[in-house]
Every structure is written in C-alpha cells, then in structure tokens.
Amino acid sequence: MDALVLRRLSPAARQRWFMIALVLLFVGSSVQYTIKVIKNPKGSAILRWQEQLLDLEEGDVDVYRTQVHPNSPIMALILLPFAHLPPMVGALAWFYLKVGLSLVSIHWALRLVEIDGVPFPPWAKACTVLLSLRPILGDLAHGNVNLFILFLVMAALYAFRGRRDLLAGLILGLAIA
C-alpha cells in the first residue's frame, strides 16, 4: 500500500492493518523459532531447563542449596507445566503464551498513558509498539522469562492505577520474586 491509500483508510482500518501486520510478524517469528528449536533443541531456554525442572519436581534437588535453574523457585513452578509437554509443543506453547502476554502488556501500557479527554496519538502508539519489538522478539527467540515478568509488572501498574492497591502489591511481589 502506498502512502495515499493509507491516508484514505479510517483510523480503525489503519489500526486493524497494523494489528494484522503485528500478528503476521509474530507468526513469522514463531516459524523461525520452530526451525531454531528443530535444529538445536537446547536453543530454547524452556528446553534447556526441562530436565532440571522435572528433577526439581521429583524432589531430587534442593533448589535452595543448588542453582539448578537460572531463575527463582517461583519461576520454576510456573515453567513446570511446559516441561511436561513434548519438547516442541512445550516450547511453542511457552512462545505463544508470551506473545499473548506481550500484546496484553502493550495494550495496558498504551491505556496507562492515556488521560481522559486526551487520547494517546496513533502515531505515538505505533512508535511505541515498533520500538518495543526488538526486545520482545529477542526474548521470544530465546524462550526466556522476561516477557512474563513484564506482564506481571504491567498488571501491577494497571491494578494500581485502578486503585486496587492490594492486588497491585501482590502482583508486583510475584514479579519481584
């Protein structure tokens, strides 16, 4: 589409096309991630930690005395259901969960900066999303937990803005843990 066609589209249509492009980017990224995991199963953090997570569940390891997992015990408990899935299914389930959490986090961030009667300009929303893509895609490519933590921090901020202080504190505590 050329610039003239884009100007003729309504703001809702432009937003819809932007979201379609974003979804296609994430789908393309998942194909790239799948190829990476097929070539090197240890290329995904969730698959690198799978054996350690299952050992932790069996009780063979004292997580407080041994560094078997690069994150906190709470994160190990969150990742444990993915460790029980077949390797590719677990890696892709974790990938797509983080895509969803990223989209919700972006949505919350954009809602947090809007003031009643003064909407956040569409060009600023687009810039915010585009500038956020590199760290999001990097975390997705490696299978790390950073996007999950981002989601928790954004959930805490969103709850705090809604004057749900106790909920905000609990979620922030989980993010910190």
C-alpha positions as CSV (number, residue, x, y, z in Angstrom):
1,M,0.0,0.0,0.0
2,D,1.3,3.4,-0.8
3,A,1.0,6.4,1.5
4,L,-2.0,7.8,-0.3
5,V,-4.0,4.6,0.2
6,L,-3.1,4.6,3.9
7,R,-4.3,8.2,4.4
8,R,-7.6,7.3,2.9
9,L,-8.2,4.5,5.4
10,S,-10.1,5.3,8.5
11,P,-8.2,5.2,11.8
12,A,-9.9,2.0,12.7
13,A,-8.9,0.4,9.4
14,R,-5.3,1.6,9.9
15,Q,-5.2,0.1,13.4
16,R,-6.7,-3.2,12.1
17,W,-3.9,-3.4,9.4
18,F,-1.3,-2.5,11.9
19,M,-2.6,-5.4,14.2
20,I,-2.6,-7.8,11.2
21,A,1.0,-6.9,10.4
22,L,1.9,-7.4,14.1
23,V,0.3,-10.8,14.2
24,L,2.0,-11.8,10.9
25,L,5.3,-10.7,12.4
26,F,4.7,-12.9,15.5
27,V,3.7,-15.9,13.3
28,G,6.8,-15.4,11.2
29,S,8.9,-15.2,14.3
30,S,7.3,-18.5,15.6
31,V,8.2,-20.2,12.3
32,Q,11.8,-19.0,12.7
33,Y,11.8,-20.1,16.4
34,T,10.4,-23.6,15.4
35,I,13.2,-24.0,12.9
36,K,15.8,-23.0,15.5
37,V,14.4,-25.5,18.1
38,I,14.3,-28.3,15.5
39,K,18.0,-27.7,14.6
40,N,19.0,-27.2,18.2
41,P,16.6,-28.2,21.0
42,K,18.7,-26.5,23.6
43,G,18.3,-23.3,21.7
44,S,15.2,-22.7,23.7
45,A,15.6,-21.8,27.4
46,I,12.5,-23.8,28.3
47,L,14.0,-26.9,26.7
48,R,17.4,-26.3,28.3
49,W,15.7,-26.2,31.7
50,Q,13.3,-29.1,31.1
51,E,15.4,-31.8,32.8
52,Q,16.2,-29.6,35.7
53,L,12.6,-28.6,36.2
54,L,11.5,-32.3,36.2
55,D,14.3,-33.1,38.7
56,L,13.0,-30.3,40.9
57,E,9.5,-31.7,40.8
58,E,10.8,-35.2,41.7
59,G,12.4,-33.7,44.8
60,D,15.9,-34.9,43.7
61,V,17.2,-31.4,44.0
62,D,17.1,-28.8,46.8
63,V,16.6,-25.6,44.9
64,Y,17.6,-23.5,47.8
65,R,21.1,-25.2,48.1
66,T,21.8,-25.8,44.4
67,Q,21.5,-23.5,41.5
68,V,19.7,-25.9,39.1
69,H,17.6,-23.3,37.5
70,P,18.7,-19.8,36.5
71,N,15.6,-18.2,38.0
72,S,13.7,-18.2,41.3
73,P,11.8,-21.3,42.5
74,I,8.5,-19.5,41.7
75,M,9.6,-19.2,38.1
76,A,10.5,-22.9,38.1
77,L,7.0,-23.7,39.3
78,I,5.4,-21.5,36.6
79,L,7.5,-23.2,33.9
80,L,6.9,-26.7,35.2
81,P,3.7,-27.4,33.2
82,F,5.6,-26.7,30.0
83,A,8.3,-29.1,31.0
84,H,5.7,-31.9,31.0
85,L,4.7,-31.3,27.4
86,P,6.6,-32.9,24.4
87,P,9.6,-30.7,23.7
88,M,8.3,-28.8,20.6
89,V,4.8,-28.5,22.0
90,G,6.2,-27.1,25.3
91,A,8.5,-24.6,23.5
92,L,5.7,-23.3,21.2
93,A,3.1,-23.2,24.0
94,W,5.6,-21.0,26.0
95,F,6.3,-18.9,22.9
96,Y,2.6,-18.2,22.2
97,L,1.8,-17.6,25.8
98,K,4.5,-14.9,25.9
99,V,3.2,-13.4,22.6
100,G,-0.2,-13.1,24.2
101,L,1.2,-11.7,27.4
102,S,3.3,-9.2,25.4
103,L,0.2,-8.0,23.5
104,V,-1.7,-7.5,26.7
105,S,1.2,-5.7,28.2
106,I,1.4,-3.3,25.2
107,H,-2.3,-2.7,25.5
108,W,-2.0,-1.9,29.2
109,A,0.9,0.4,28.6
110,L,-0.9,2.4,26.0
111,R,-4.0,2.6,28.2
112,L,-1.9,3.8,31.2
113,V,-0.6,6.8,29.3
114,E,-4.0,8.0,28.1
115,I,-5.7,10.8,30.0
116,D,-9.4,11.3,30.0
117,G,-10.2,13.6,27.0
118,V,-6.6,13.4,25.7
119,P,-6.0,10.2,23.8
120,F,-2.5,9.0,23.1
121,P,-1.9,9.9,19.4
122,P,-2.0,6.9,16.9
123,W,1.5,7.8,15.6
124,A,2.9,7.6,19.1
125,K,1.2,4.2,19.7
126,A,2.7,2.9,16.5
127,C,6.2,4.2,17.5
128,T,5.8,2.7,21.0
129,V,5.0,-0.7,19.6
130,L,7.7,-0.6,16.9
131,L,10.4,0.4,19.4
132,S,9.3,-2.4,21.7
133,L,9.5,-5.1,19.1
134,R,13.3,-5.7,19.2
135,P,13.4,-6.7,22.9
136,I,10.1,-8.6,22.6
137,L,11.3,-10.6,19.6
138,G,14.7,-11.2,21.2
139,D,13.0,-12.7,24.3
140,L,10.7,-14.8,22.2
141,A,13.6,-16.1,20.2
142,H,15.5,-17.3,23.3
143,G,12.5,-18.6,25.2
144,N,13.4,-16.6,28.4
145,V,11.0,-15.4,31.1
146,N,11.4,-11.6,30.8
147,L,8.1,-11.1,29.0
148,F,6.3,-12.9,31.7
149,I,7.9,-10.6,34.2
150,L,7.0,-7.6,32.0
151,F,3.4,-8.8,32.1
152,L,3.3,-9.0,35.8
153,V,4.8,-5.5,36.2
154,M,2.3,-4.1,33.8
155,A,-0.5,-5.9,35.5
156,A,0.6,-4.4,38.9
157,L,0.8,-0.9,37.4
158,Y,-2.6,-1.3,35.7
159,A,-4.2,-2.5,39.0
160,F,-2.5,0.3,40.9
161,R,-4.0,2.9,38.5
162,G,-7.4,1.3,39.0
163,R,-6.9,1.9,42.8
164,R,-6.7,-1.8,43.5
165,D,-3.6,-1.4,45.8
166,L,-3.7,-4.9,47.4
167,L,-3.9,-6.7,44.1
168,A,-1.2,-4.4,42.7
169,G,1.1,-5.2,45.6
170,L,0.5,-8.9,45.3
171,I,1.2,-9.0,41.6
172,L,4.3,-6.8,42.0
173,G,5.6,-9.1,44.7
174,L,5.2,-12.1,42.4
175,A,7.1,-10.2,39.6
176,I,9.9,-9.4,42.1
177,A,10.1,-13.0,43.3
